[in-house]
Amino acid sequence: MSIVVLHKSMSLDGFVAGPNVGAEHPMGEGGMRLHDWLLTDRPDTRDKEVAAAVSASVGAVVVGRRTFDVGVPIWEDTPYPVPTFVLTHRAREELVMPSATFTFVTDGVESCLKSARLAAGNGDVVLMGAETGRRFLAAGLVDEIQINLVPVVLGNGLRLLENLHHIELERIGLVASETVTHLRFRVLK
Amino acid sequence: MSIVVLHKSMSLDGFVAGPNVGAEHPMGEGGMRLHDWLLTDRPDTRDKEVAAAVSASVGAVVVGRRTFDVGVPIWEDTPYPVPTFVLTHRAREELVMPSATFTFVTDGVESCLKSARLAAGNGDVVLMGAETGRRFLAAGLVDEIQINLVPVVLGNGLRLLENLHHIELERIGLVASETVTHLRFRVLK
């Protein structure tokens, strides 16, 4: 059964990007610190395994419009080689990238999820973008949350878990690499 | 060597108490959820060991005035049986409790820490209270942070790590009980 997963690298103070996210600073100022573990020349084996497990399980991606706008000049392709759905208020035609297609969905999270689920088959629907993640969480549509907890206090930026209701979780996975603590939670409903 | 430790039970969204902390709700509304692991009738052995390790290492406590005001009617005693220093702007005489004494310090964090260090001997100085923890962190006076990460999104309340500068951490301890992930970080300076 396909599940909906929100996964994010997060600082101990809850930030998933630095301040002033935009073309100049796609991860916000100082926010690239959160992806050091992914982008280092000498990745920790456990970190690589965690990233590989996400890649192996993904069947479709839902991404917010802001993350799309900021990301697309950098990615040169879809973030994962699977059908990717952009949650947006502004319609536009499909964008065909080398390894998959971006489809723009303007009629809300539930409709977007329905399309993503269909496209994902047995794979997971992976959510990208802090606001998109929050919207899906608020709507009770997230099955699991994976937090790659980075040992840093950023002090400022964009929070992932904000303005939400009370949500009980169950920790179902824990991988500690040299630096990052990868926590996987099931959302209890 | 005595160290300064900030330790707190925290939700995944960074809250260490619910909203409206006060006499009626000492941990804020819904905030007791964060202490379930400590207060349950059937504590997990690993949770008990983590709590016991803090008790065994504490030599002195620094507590904020708000935490003192809210806590003292409930505690009936000092939170730990060691000299306890209340960081405050309002002077008052020492308060002698059954197992130790509260001393009120009005001339700032550094002076408060100096007194606590002297009293702690080889024991650790443990910080209580979110605001006090932040003030010590902002002043670069915290050596280690212990977060008892509780698998819940509270949605609202009092944040521990807020309005701080960039602080690099090193994870030096990890204990996963059935529910709580106890993370210990060294503050890199």
Interface residues (C-beta under 8 A of the other chain):
Chain A: L12 D13 G14 G30 L137 I145 I147 L149 P151 V152 V153 L154 G155 R159 L161 E162 N163 L164 H165 H166 I167 E168 L169 E170 R171 L174 A176 T179 T181 L183 F185
Chain B: L12 D13 G14 G30 L137 I145 I147 L149 P151 V152 V153 L154 G155 R159 L161 E162 N163 L164 H165 H166 I167 E168 L169 E170 R171 L174 A176 T179 T181 L183 F185
